[in-house]
Amino acid sequence: MVECTFCKIISGKIQGDILYEDDKVVAFSDINPQAPVHVLIVPKKHIPTILDVKERDMDIVSHIYSIVNRIAEDKGLSSKGFRVVLNCKDDGGQAVYHLHFHLLGGRRMNWPAG
């Protein structure tokens, strides 16, 4: 398998604006932000889509949500709110096939989305 863009950021082969890292996840600024705050939270384990998450991966997914909360607090988004987006496959808008959560905030989010 050729490493994906996010695997290259995780391994340090591509530089990213890393905002948080631990043994399970990396969070970095999106290079094409759709809001004043646009952070991607990515598991270090390569999981292509949400459809590929197995029972053994549930600890990673729950950990990601705790990191979303931590970053939202750090970025001052907790009081007014924010959006978390997970895209799946082409029709869902997934551009990189490595599970990732978008944390968007710093402006009012409109509905319906996309």
N, C-alpha and C positions, 0 to 999 in steps of 0.2 A: 504494500500500500504506500502510495506517495503521501508524505505528511501534508496535512491540511494547513492552512494559514494560521489557525489558532494553535495547532500543535507546534508550529514554528515559533510563535510568540511565547508559548509556555516553555519551550526548550531554550529560548534566548537566541535562536537563529534569526528572528526578526525582532526588531526593537518595538516595544509597545509602551504606552504611558501607563505603567502598572500602578494601580491605586491600592491594591490589596493582594496578598498572596499567603497561602498556607499550604499544608500538605495535600489538600483536596481540590482547591480552586485557585483561580487567578481572576482578578477583576482589573479591567483596563478601560480607558476612554475609547469610545467609538471614533474611528477616523472620519466618519461621515455623520456627525451628530444631527439628530432630528429634534433636539431640545437643548436648552442651555446646559442641562446635565444629561449625559447619555453615556452610561457605563454598561459594559458587557461583563457578565459574570459567567465564567466558563469552568467546567470541571477539568482537572488535569487528565483524567481518564478520557480517552477518545470514545465518545458515544455519538454516533452520527445524528440521530433524531430522538425526539421524545418517544417515538415508537420502539426504539431500541433500548430503552431503560428497562432493566430487569429488577426483580425483587432485591437482589444483592446490591443494587445501585441506589436504593431509596435513601440511604443515609447521606449520599452525596446531594441528592435533590433537596432534602430537608435542610442540609447544611447551607446550600445555596440561598435558600430563603432567609436564613439567619444572617448571612452576609449581605443580602439585599437590605435588610433592616438596618444593619450596622452602617452601611454606606449611605443610605437615605438619611440617617441621623447625622452622620459626619458632614454631608453636603447640605444640611439645613432643609431637607425636604419633608421631614416628618410632620411639621405643623400644618402645612398647606396641602400635602398629598403628592402622589407620584403614580406612575404607571409601571407595571412589570409586564413585558411581552415575551412570549415564546412562540416562534414561528416553526412550522413543520412542513417540510418539503416545498416544492416549487410553488404550488398554488397557495400555500400558506405564507409565502414570502421568505423562505429560508434560503439565504445566499451561500452560507458556509455550512457544510454538513459536519458540524461538531456542535453538539448541544450547547446552547448559550441563551442566557436570559438578558433581555434589555431592561435596564433601569432608566426611565425617562422622567425628568422633572424640571422644575424651574420656570414652568409656564403652564397655563391652563390646557388640559388635554381635552380635545373635542370628541364627541361621540355622534355617530358611529365612527369607529376607527377604520382607516383605510378603505 
